[in-house]
Amino acid sequence: MSKRPNFLFIITDQQRADYLGCMGHAQLKTPNIDSLAARGLLFDEFHTASPVCMPNRASILTGRYPSTHGLRKNGLHLPLHNSTFVEALRQDGYNTAMIGKSHLQPFTGREIPQQNPAAHARIPDAHQECPDDWTQEEPARWQGQTPYRVELPYYGFEQVKIVTQHGDNCGGHYYQWLCEQVEDPAALRGPANQLPHDYICPQAFRTAMPESLHPTSYIAQQAREYLQTQTEEDTPFFAFVSFPDPHHPFAPPGKYWGRHNPEDFEVRTPYSKHRNPPAHLQFVAKQFRDGLRNTATEKAFMASDREIREAMALTCDMISMIDDAVGTLLDTLKATGLENNTIVIFTSDHGDYMGDFNLLLKGPAPLRSITRVPMIWAEPGQHRPQRTSALASAIDFAPSILERAGITPYHGIQGSSLLPLLGGDARLRDSLLIEHEDNIAHWGFETPAHSRTLLHDGYRLTLYQGQTWGELYALEDDPHECHNLWDSAERRELRFELTERLLRQVIAADDRSPWPKRLA
């Protein structure tokens, strides 16, 4: 390439690593995404910094762990004093655009159900509320007749087309566009207007929204138009194209509903396969047996085999639609000549249990199904596939993209550059830290679950704050995490060794920014 590369960064929401054709899924066909893997580097062990939407998205943009950048759990916001690699690209001459889901700020407008225990104190929090405007993605911003414009640059993005929430009920710029297309958008949205079907899966409905008006189509259209404008530009671009699907509700539109038959799927790791379930899984199983599960929540719940098979099929339907959208973008790159100088990255923000131990959605158990996500890095001019089993993380995007753009990464980035892997190296790090903080207490925890997980040498160790029990799995022998070795006498020394390694990873994740400017 004769000039600095462009970047097309495509990200989905709540997609497991194994829900791609190129990752071996038996029913799902994703030819367009697979075409990236056929000429790029496919990651087998790419993990989240935290298996939750908002914290991990902030980690992608900052290259830092949630405990460091401050968006530790859903419902907070990324404070504007954080540096992002997008801002570094912008200041170095890149055009930057966000098209689709951002979720760096709350977007529901709902209050959290559990009140701050110090809410009535004169000073309720150790950190005072920042003066940032952190409500730019809230629904109220987008309901007026006058189009709302976010304050730019938005975390480094100088062009923004925001899509908030999920399914056919998305807001943001998409909602304003939808109101221009149809007189009564409400008549096309939600379960109240759904078309007939016989599915029983919670949060599954057959939307009346045609695929042409669906958020996935809107994002593909806006991204295509943005790419077409870049053909006349002399400066490189970074485009962040973010689809809210295949996140629940399970509501693929139009011709995509029913592409996959639930009867073709199986629950390969039911709850009965766990030899000694830890306390939180036991709690959820008891809720299910007692008929006490809450299926209207954003939190994980246990489901029947039929419900899970339906969720699997509908998720594949949604991914099929996304794959078609990806094909549109790749065709645009080719038609405009941009493919010769554009790096294409495909990933997701976190996974979904999708039937593991009969669970759906995501929750406090950091199973591989929610921490491990798809990741493909496709360089222009590369015509052969590569594959790596190196441990990699969402915090690695920032240093990698900046290095690839020829920009010195800012101090305080905690990730490592992936570029050595592109050059053929087999290893990036020995151990990987994953953080998790819940925003409400559930699954039997008296306070919101707070855990740290270590991946090292084929093992997964998880410690929970305030709990005497933990989790230890030998992933090579037990890839579906069905036998907890925490109390195993034979693995006692290993548990201690991994606990020490976890402590060292936690220390290494301490904030080193800002760099001191004076001697004391």
VEXPAGU-196464 format. One record per residue (C-alpha): x, y, z; residue number from 1; residue in three letters. Coordinates in nm, 3 decimals. Layout:
N
    east   north      up torvex vexmi
       X       Y       Z    NUM   ala
...
# end
This chain:
520
    east   north      up torvex vexmi
   0.000   0.000   0.000      1   met
   0.135   0.341  -0.100      2   ser
  -0.043   0.536   0.172      3   lys
  -0.181   0.491   0.521      4   arg
  -0.453   0.224   0.534      5   pro
  -0.824   0.277   0.577      6   asn
  -1.008   0.074   0.839      7   phe
  -1.356  -0.076   0.816      8   leu
  -1.433  -0.204   1.167      9   phe
  -1.750  -0.420   1.172     10   ile
  -1.888  -0.521   1.510     11   ile
  -2.199  -0.717   1.606     12   thr
  -2.371  -0.746   1.942     13   asp
  -2.386  -1.061   2.156     14   gln
  -2.244  -1.305   1.902     15   gln
  -2.056  -1.614   2.017     16   arg
  -1.728  -1.699   1.848     17   ala
  -1.863  -2.028   1.713     18   asp
  -2.165  -1.871   1.539     19   tyr
  -1.994  -1.831   1.201     20   leu
  -1.950  -2.068   0.913     21   gly
  -1.572  -2.022   0.921     22   cys
  -1.573  -2.118   1.290     23   met
  -1.739  -2.451   1.216     24   gly
  -2.108  -2.387   1.279     25   his
  -2.301  -2.676   1.127     26   ala
  -2.617  -2.490   1.022     27   gln
  -2.519  -2.125   0.982     28   leu
  -2.382  -2.009   0.647     29   lys
  -2.194  -1.679   0.647     30   thr
  -2.023  -1.661   0.306     31   pro
  -1.939  -1.291   0.318     32   asn
  -1.783  -1.295   0.663     33   ile
  -1.615  -1.623   0.574     34   asp
  -1.459  -1.450   0.272     35   ser
  -1.272  -1.225   0.516     36   leu
  -1.141  -1.531   0.700     37   ala
  -1.035  -1.681   0.366     38   ala
  -0.795  -1.391   0.315     39   arg
  -0.727  -1.279   0.671     40   gly
  -0.622  -1.384   1.018     41   leu
  -0.890  -1.579   1.207     42   leu
  -0.863  -1.585   1.587     43   phe
  -0.963  -1.891   1.789     44   asp
  -0.902  -1.733   2.131     45   glu
  -1.016  -1.374   2.110     46   phe
  -1.184  -1.264   2.433     47   his
  -1.361  -0.967   2.584     48   thr
  -1.207  -0.743   2.846     49   ala
  -1.547  -0.784   3.015     50   ser
  -1.837  -0.996   2.881     51   pro
  -2.079  -0.704   2.903     52   val
  -2.171  -0.459   2.629     53   cys
  -2.084  -0.112   2.758     54   met
  -1.762  -0.196   2.947     55   pro
  -1.619  -0.397   2.660     56   asn
  -1.707  -0.141   2.394     57   arg
  -1.526   0.120   2.601     58   ala
  -1.229  -0.118   2.630     59   ser
  -1.222  -0.157   2.252     60   ile
  -1.199   0.218   2.202     61   leu
  -0.955   0.295   2.485     62   thr
  -0.734  -0.015   2.492     63   gly
  -0.787  -0.027   2.868     64   arg
  -0.970  -0.242   3.120     65   tyr
  -1.309  -0.133   3.260     66   pro
  -1.159  -0.093   3.608     67   ser
  -0.926   0.166   3.454     68   thr
  -1.137   0.359   3.203     69   his
  -1.430   0.381   3.448     70   gly
  -1.716   0.222   3.252     71   leu
  -1.703  -0.083   3.477     72   arg
  -2.062  -0.200   3.433     73   lys
  -2.369  -0.131   3.224     74   asn
  -2.549   0.187   3.323     75   gly
  -2.237   0.400   3.364     76   leu
  -2.081   0.603   3.083     77   his
  -1.733   0.642   2.940     78   leu
  -1.603   0.967   3.095     79   pro
  -1.494   1.207   2.825     80   leu
  -1.151   1.254   2.980     81   his
  -1.059   0.909   2.842     82   asn
  -0.842   0.901   2.533     83   ser
  -0.959   0.675   2.251     84   thr
  -0.762   0.540   1.959     85   phe
  -1.027   0.697   1.734     86   val
  -0.940   1.042   1.866     87   glu
  -0.572   0.966   1.804     88   ala
  -0.656   0.870   1.445     89   leu
  -0.865   1.186   1.401     90   arg
  -0.592   1.413   1.531     91   gln
  -0.346   1.249   1.293     92   asp
  -0.560   1.322   0.989     93   gly
  -0.804   1.031   0.964     94   tyr
  -1.170   1.080   0.881     95   asn
  -1.364   0.898   1.154     96   thr
  -1.723   0.777   1.152     97   ala
  -1.948   0.576   1.382     98   met
  -2.249   0.417   1.214     99   ile
  -2.480   0.206   1.432    100   gly
  -2.470   0.108   1.795    101   lys
  -2.236   0.307   2.018    102   ser
  -2.351   0.228   2.375    103   his
  -2.076   0.426   2.541    104   leu
  -2.354   0.599   2.734    105   gln
  -2.684   0.460   2.870    106   pro
  -2.963   0.452   2.611    107   phe
  -3.276   0.316   2.782    108   thr
  -3.388   0.610   2.996    109   gly
  -3.472   0.363   3.277    110   arg
  -3.348   0.395   3.631    111   glu
  -3.145   0.109   3.776    112   ile
  -3.369  -0.099   4.008    113   pro
  -3.123  -0.110   4.299    114   gln
  -3.055   0.222   4.464    115   gln
  -2.712   0.341   4.568    116   asn
  -2.696   0.251   4.941    117   pro
  -2.551   0.597   5.004    118   ala
  -2.803   0.778   4.783    119   ala
  -2.920   0.999   5.069    120   his
  -2.574   1.086   5.197    121   ala
  -2.462   1.445   5.155    122   arg
  -2.184   1.313   4.928    123   ile
  -2.323   0.992   4.775    124   pro
  -2.019   0.868   4.578    125   asp
  -1.641   0.864   4.608    126   ala
  -1.624   0.989   4.249    127   his
  -1.828   1.302   4.195    128   gln
  -2.053   1.302   3.887    129   glu
  -1.849   1.431   3.595    130   cys
  -1.979   1.743   3.422    131   pro
  -1.983   1.546   3.094    132   asp
  -2.306   1.532   2.901    133   asp
  -2.360   1.158   2.940    134   trp
  -2.722   1.146   2.825    135   thr
  -2.668   1.191   2.451    136   gln
  -2.791   0.840   2.368    137   glu
  -3.101   0.858   2.592    138   glu
  -3.443   0.819   2.421    139   pro
  -3.562   1.171   2.510    140   ala
  -3.295   1.318   2.284    141   arg
  -3.449   1.166   1.972    142   trp
  -3.823   1.218   2.018    143   gln
  -3.854   1.579   1.903    144   gly
  -3.936   1.710   1.557    145   gln
  -3.597   1.875   1.522    146   thr
  -3.317   1.626   1.448    147   pro
  -3.086   1.592   1.748    148   tyr
  -2.715   1.615   1.687    149   arg
  -2.464   1.471   1.932    150   val
  -2.174   1.686   2.037    151   glu
  -1.882   1.620   1.803    152   leu
  -1.629   1.478   1.802    153   pro
  -1.800   1.196   1.990    154   tyr
  -1.520   1.000   2.159    155   tyr
  -1.311   1.079   1.851    156   gly
  -1.580   1.023   1.586    157   phe
  -1.637   1.330   1.371    158   glu
  -1.937   1.178   1.190    159   gln
  -2.202   0.987   1.387    160   val
  -2.520   0.798   1.297    161   lys
  -2.626   0.643   1.627    162   ile
  -2.861   0.347   1.661    163   val
  -2.971   0.277   2.018    164   thr
  -3.136  -0.030   2.175    165   gln
  -3.221  -0.356   1.996    166   his
  -3.458  -0.547   1.772    167   gly
  -3.720  -0.343   1.587    168   asp
  -3.740  -0.089   1.870    169   asn
  -3.417   0.094   1.798    170   cys
  -3.383   0.466   1.850    171   gly
  -3.128   0.736   1.777    172   gly
  -3.068   0.864   1.426    173   his
  -3.231   0.545   1.299    174   tyr
  -3.561   0.637   1.466    175   tyr
  -3.554   0.984   1.314    176   gln
  -3.491   0.826   0.972    177   trp
  -3.771   0.573   1.027    178   leu
  -4.018   0.852   1.104    179   cys
  -3.936   0.998   0.762    180   glu
  -4.005   0.666   0.590    181   gln
  -4.341   0.572   0.743    182   val
  -4.625   0.770   0.898    183   glu
  -4.671   0.546   1.203    184   asp
  -4.353   0.355   1.301    185   pro
  -4.521   0.225   1.617    186   ala
  -4.754   0.011   1.407    187   ala
  -4.457  -0.190   1.281    188   leu
  -4.277  -0.241   1.610    189   arg
  -4.287  -0.479   1.902    190   gly
  -4.473  -0.796   2.005    191   pro
  -4.811  -0.620   1.999    192   ala
  -4.792  -0.594   1.620    193   asn
  -4.618  -0.922   1.547    194   gln
  -4.708  -1.157   1.264    195   leu
  -4.839  -1.510   1.337    196   pro
  -4.592  -1.780   1.445    197   his
  -4.574  -2.080   1.677    198   asp
  -4.249  -2.009   1.863    199   tyr
  -4.258  -2.014   2.244    200   ile
  -3.907  -1.881   2.320    201   cys
  -3.916  -1.582   2.559    202   pro
  -3.836  -1.254   2.384    203   gln
  -3.898  -1.411   2.041    204   ala
  -4.152  -1.243   1.814    205   phe
  -4.209  -1.217   1.442    206   arg
  -4.176  -0.847   1.376    207   thr
  -4.402  -0.665   1.133    208   ala
  -4.104  -0.447   1.039    209   met
  -3.998  -0.524   0.678    210   pro
  -3.629  -0.594   0.630    211   glu
  -3.588  -0.277   0.422    212   ser
  -3.675  -0.065   0.729    213   leu
  -3.491  -0.276   0.985    214   his
  -3.195  -0.126   1.175    215   pro
  -2.954  -0.373   1.013    216   thr
  -3.057  -0.245   0.667    217   ser
  -3.037   0.118   0.781    218   tyr
  -2.683   0.069   0.912    219   ile
  -2.572  -0.106   0.593    220   ala
  -2.721   0.176   0.384    221   gln
  -2.559   0.452   0.589    222   gln
  -2.224   0.273   0.590    223   ala
  -2.239   0.216   0.215    224   arg
  -2.310   0.584   0.155    225   glu
  -2.024   0.683   0.385    226   tyr
  -1.778   0.459   0.201    227   leu
  -1.886   0.604  -0.131    228   gln
  -1.801   0.955  -0.009    229   thr
  -1.450   0.846   0.084    230   gln
  -1.350   0.778  -0.276    231   thr
  -1.307   1.152  -0.330    232   glu
  -1.102   1.203  -0.016    233   glu
  -0.723   1.215  -0.003    234   asp
  -0.722   1.134   0.368    235   thr
  -0.764   0.782   0.512    236   pro
  -1.074   0.684   0.707    237   phe
  -1.176   0.476   1.006    238   phe
  -1.538   0.356   0.989    239   ala
  -1.691   0.185   1.294    240   phe
  -1.998  -0.004   1.166    241   val
  -2.192  -0.150   1.457    242   ser
  -2.496  -0.379   1.427    243   phe
  -2.728  -0.417   1.734    244   pro
  -2.811  -0.776   1.632    245   asp
  -2.798  -1.074   1.697    246   pro
  -2.880  -0.951   2.047    247   his
  -3.219  -1.042   2.194    248   his
  -3.511  -0.990   2.135    249   pro
  -3.502  -1.272   1.883    250   phe
  -3.687  -1.093   1.604    251   ala
  -3.536  -1.128   1.255    252   pro
  -3.748  -0.941   0.998    253   pro
  -3.920  -1.038   0.676    254   gly
  -3.757  -1.308   0.467    255   lys
  -3.495  -1.379   0.733    256   tyr
  -3.746  -1.521   0.983    257   trp
  -3.748  -1.899   0.952    258   gly
  -3.434  -1.941   0.743    259   arg
  -3.315  -2.189   1.004    260   his
  -3.525  -2.472   1.147    261   asn
  -3.509  -2.509   1.527    262   pro
  -3.531  -2.886   1.486    263   glu
  -3.186  -2.881   1.321    264   asp
  -3.025  -2.754   1.643    265   phe
  -2.935  -2.933   1.963    266   glu
  -2.854  -2.831   2.319    267   val
  -2.515  -2.997   2.335    268   arg
  -2.428  -2.885   2.690    269   thr
  -2.744  -2.904   2.903    270   pro
  -2.736  -2.825   3.273    271   tyr
  -2.741  -3.200   3.348    272   ser
  -2.392  -3.231   3.199    273   lys
  -2.231  -3.019   3.470    274   his
  -2.076  -3.262   3.719    275   arg
  -2.066  -3.017   4.011    276   asn
  -2.238  -2.686   3.930    277   pro
  -2.114  -2.384   4.127    278   pro
  -2.353  -2.200   4.355    279   ala
  -2.478  -1.941   4.104    280   his
  -2.570  -2.206   3.845    281   leu
  -2.748  -2.408   4.113    282   gln
  -2.948  -2.100   4.207    283   phe
  -3.063  -2.033   3.849    284   val
  -3.153  -2.400   3.804    285   ala
  -3.367  -2.389   4.118    286   lys
  -3.541  -2.075   3.992    287   gln
  -3.625  -2.258   3.671    288   phe
  -3.759  -2.566   3.854    289   arg
  -3.967  -2.347   4.086    290   asp
  -4.112  -2.140   3.800    291   gly
  -3.951  -1.820   3.931    292   leu
  -3.741  -1.720   3.631    293   arg
  -3.768  -1.366   3.491    294   asn
  -3.762  -1.395   3.112    295   thr
  -3.837  -1.029   3.040    296   ala
  -3.501  -0.919   3.176    297   thr
  -3.172  -0.830   3.010    298   glu
  -3.014  -1.084   3.245    299   lys
  -2.959  -1.452   3.170    300   ala
  -3.220  -1.710   3.259    301   phe
  -3.258  -2.085   3.222    302   met
  -3.477  -2.214   2.937    303   ala
  -3.621  -2.536   2.804    304   ser
  -3.456  -2.724   2.519    305   asp
  -3.728  -2.615   2.277    306   arg
  -3.692  -2.250   2.375    307   glu
  -3.316  -2.271   2.328    308   ile
  -3.337  -2.437   1.987    309   arg
  -3.573  -2.161   1.874    310   glu
  -3.335  -1.894   2.007    311   ala
  -3.047  -2.063   1.823    312   met
  -3.237  -2.069   1.493    313   ala
  -3.356  -1.708   1.522    314   leu
  -3.005  -1.593   1.615    315   thr
  -2.874  -1.759   1.300    316   cys
  -3.150  -1.583   1.105    317   asp
  -3.028  -1.247   1.238    318   met
  -2.665  -1.330   1.161    319   ile
  -2.764  -1.426   0.806    320   ser
  -2.905  -1.077   0.761    321   met
  -2.586  -0.924   0.900    322   ile
  -2.379  -1.139   0.665    323   asp
  -2.578  -1.003   0.369    324   asp
  -2.511  -0.650   0.500    325   ala
  -2.139  -0.727   0.527    326   val
  -2.151  -0.847   0.167    327   gly
  -2.298  -0.510   0.066    328   thr
  -2.010  -0.327   0.234    329   leu
  -1.745  -0.552   0.079    330   leu
  -1.903  -0.501  -0.263    331   asp
  -1.891  -0.125  -0.204    332   thr
  -1.522  -0.140  -0.118    333   leu
  -1.459  -0.330  -0.440    334   lys
  -1.676  -0.107  -0.660    335   ala
  -1.510   0.210  -0.530    336   thr
  -1.156   0.076  -0.542    337   gly
  -1.122   0.119  -0.166    338   leu
  -1.057  -0.251  -0.105    339   glu
  -0.697  -0.208  -0.224    340   asn
  -0.615   0.007   0.077    341   asn
  -0.872  -0.093   0.343    342   thr
  -0.818  -0.324   0.639    343   ile
  -1.143  -0.498   0.736    344   val
  -1.194  -0.614   1.095    345   ile
  -1.490  -0.822   1.210    346   phe
  -1.571  -0.892   1.576    347   thr
  -1.843  -0.876   1.845    348   ser
  -1.868  -0.711   2.185    349   asp
  -1.949  -1.032   2.379    350   his
  -2.120  -1.367   2.337    351   gly
  -2.438  -1.541   2.452    352   asp
  -2.475  -1.857   2.659    353   tyr
  -2.710  -1.979   2.383    354   met
  -2.796  -2.305   2.560    355   gly
  -2.484  -2.372   2.763    356   asp
  -2.624  -2.531   3.081    357   phe
  -2.968  -2.438   2.944    358   asn
  -2.891  -2.066   2.979    359   leu
  -2.978  -1.782   2.744    360   leu
  -2.831  -1.430   2.719    361   leu
  -2.539  -1.338   2.948    362   lys
  -2.477  -1.331   3.322    363   gly
  -2.223  -1.358   3.604    364   pro
  -2.077  -1.696   3.494    365   ala
  -1.782  -1.611   3.264    366   pro
  -1.822  -1.914   3.040    367   leu
  -1.633  -1.918   2.713    368   arg
  -1.963  -1.873   2.533    369   ser
  -1.984  -1.511   2.656    370   ile
  -1.616  -1.415   2.688    371   thr
  -1.497  -1.559   2.354    372   arg
  -1.598  -1.365   2.043    373   val
  -1.536  -1.384   1.669    374   pro
  -1.241  -1.189   1.536    375   met
  -1.103  -1.160   1.183    376   ile
  -0.837  -0.916   1.065    377   trp
  -0.822  -0.900   0.684    378   ala
  -0.541  -0.702   0.522    379   glu
  -0.576  -0.575   0.164    380   pro
  -0.379  -0.778  -0.087    381   gly
  -0.373  -1.087   0.135    382   gln
  -0.501  -1.394  -0.050    383   his
  -0.438  -1.680   0.190    384   arg
  -0.603  -1.763   0.522    385   pro
  -0.422  -1.760   0.853    386   gln
  -0.540  -1.888   1.189    387   arg
  -0.408  -1.831   1.538    388   thr
  -0.480  -1.975   1.881    389   ser
  -0.294  -1.694   2.058    390   ala
  -0.471  -1.538   2.357    391   leu
  -0.598  -1.197   2.246    392   ala
  -0.833  -0.938   2.391    393   ser
  -1.053  -0.641   2.311    394   ala
  -0.789  -0.417   2.472    395   ile
  -0.555  -0.515   2.185    396   asp
  -0.747  -0.326   1.916    397   phe
  -0.625   0.020   2.014    398   ala
  -0.247  -0.046   2.002    399   pro
  -0.285  -0.261   1.690    400   ser
  -0.481  -0.009   1.484    401   ile
  -0.263   0.281   1.592    402   leu
   0.057   0.093   1.509    403   glu
  -0.085  -0.016   1.174    404   arg
  -0.170   0.349   1.101    405   ala
   0.184   0.455   1.193    406   gly
   0.077   0.645   1.505    407   ile
   0.253   0.616   1.841    408   thr
   0.003   0.474   2.096    409   pro
  -0.075   0.697   2.393    410   tyr
   0.060   0.611   2.738    411   his
  -0.172   0.398   2.950    412   gly
  -0.291   0.154   2.685    413   ile
  -0.300  -0.190   2.850    414   gln
  -0.336  -0.407   2.540    415   gly
  -0.070  -0.552   2.313    416   ser
  -0.033  -0.507   1.941    417   ser
  -0.169  -0.793   1.731    418   leu
   0.065  -0.712   1.442    419   leu
   0.324  -0.978   1.537    420   pro
   0.050  -1.238   1.494    421   leu
  -0.019  -1.101   1.148    422   leu
   0.348  -1.158   1.076    423   gly
   0.330  -1.522   1.178    424   gly
   0.414  -1.520   1.549    425   asp
   0.231  -1.793   1.740    426   ala
   0.208  -1.633   2.083    427   arg
   0.108  -1.292   2.215    428   leu
   0.085  -1.341   2.593    429   arg
   0.094  -1.622   2.849    430   asp
  -0.211  -1.517   3.049    431   ser
  -0.521  -1.309   2.993    432   leu
  -0.734  -1.119   3.246    433   leu
  -1.111  -1.079   3.210    434   ile
  -1.306  -0.847   3.440    435   glu
  -1.674  -0.854   3.528    436   his
  -1.893  -0.634   3.746    437   glu
  -2.271  -0.670   3.752    438   asp
  -2.501  -0.373   3.803    439   asn
  -2.768  -0.554   4.007    440   ile
  -2.766  -0.845   4.252    441   ala
  -2.912  -1.162   4.103    442   his
  -2.829  -1.531   4.048    443   trp
  -2.819  -1.572   4.427    444   gly
  -2.555  -1.306   4.490    445   phe
  -2.647  -1.073   4.777    446   glu
  -2.464  -0.785   4.609    447   thr
  -2.385  -0.735   4.240    448   pro
  -2.143  -1.006   4.129    449   ala
  -1.783  -0.892   4.101    450   his
  -1.529  -1.133   3.954    451   ser
  -1.189  -1.164   3.794    452   arg
  -1.099  -1.444   3.552    453   thr
  -0.762  -1.572   3.435    454   leu
  -0.703  -1.770   3.118    455   leu
  -0.366  -1.944   3.125    456   his
  -0.215  -2.252   2.962    457   asp
  -0.549  -2.419   2.890    458   gly
  -0.711  -2.335   3.225    459   tyr
  -0.981  -2.093   3.335    460   arg
  -0.975  -1.966   3.694    461   leu
  -1.246  -1.734   3.831    462   thr
  -1.259  -1.568   4.173    463   leu
  -1.571  -1.392   4.301    464   tyr
  -1.554  -1.113   4.556    465   gln
  -1.697  -1.219   4.892    466   gly
  -1.733  -1.587   4.798    467   gln
  -1.538  -1.880   4.945    468   thr
  -1.602  -2.083   4.629    469   trp
  -1.459  -2.024   4.285    470   gly
  -1.417  -2.196   3.950    471   glu
  -1.130  -2.384   3.787    472   leu
  -1.161  -2.568   3.456    473   tyr
  -0.910  -2.764   3.248    474   ala
  -1.025  -2.645   2.907    475   leu
  -0.827  -2.887   2.692    476   glu
  -0.991  -3.188   2.859    477   asp
  -1.315  -3.008   2.943    478   asp
  -1.383  -2.748   2.669    479   pro
  -1.746  -2.699   2.773    480   his
  -1.654  -2.631   3.138    481   glu
  -1.855  -2.915   3.290    482   cys
  -1.625  -3.015   3.578    483   his
  -1.527  -2.752   3.835    484   asn
  -1.186  -2.845   3.981    485   leu
  -1.187  -2.574   4.249    486   trp
  -1.214  -2.827   4.535    487   asp
  -0.997  -3.094   4.371    488   ser
  -0.717  -3.205   4.604    489   ala
  -0.507  -3.305   4.303    490   glu
  -0.534  -2.953   4.157    491   arg
  -0.481  -2.764   4.483    492   arg
  -0.127  -2.649   4.400    493   glu
  -0.235  -2.554   4.049    494   leu
  -0.517  -2.345   4.193    495   arg
  -0.271  -2.160   4.415    496   phe
  -0.033  -2.103   4.123    497   glu
  -0.311  -1.968   3.901    498   leu
  -0.441  -1.749   4.182    499   thr
  -0.097  -1.591   4.209    500   glu
  -0.088  -1.540   3.833    501   arg
  -0.430  -1.378   3.850    502   leu
  -0.308  -1.143   4.122    503   leu
  -0.011  -1.044   3.906    504   arg
  -0.247  -0.976   3.613    505   gln
  -0.467  -0.759   3.834    506   val
  -0.159  -0.562   3.947    507   ile
  -0.047  -0.522   3.586    508   ala
  -0.391  -0.380   3.500    509   ala
  -0.348  -0.091   3.745    510   asp
  -0.374   0.251   3.583    511   asp
  -0.037   0.402   3.482    512   arg
  -0.182   0.717   3.331    513   ser
  -0.123   1.007   3.345    514   pro
   0.254   1.012   3.335    515   trp
   0.392   1.241   3.609    516   pro
   0.511   1.581   3.487    517   lys
   0.721   1.689   3.784    518   arg
   0.944   1.535   4.044    519   leu
   0.778   1.554   4.383    520   ala
# end
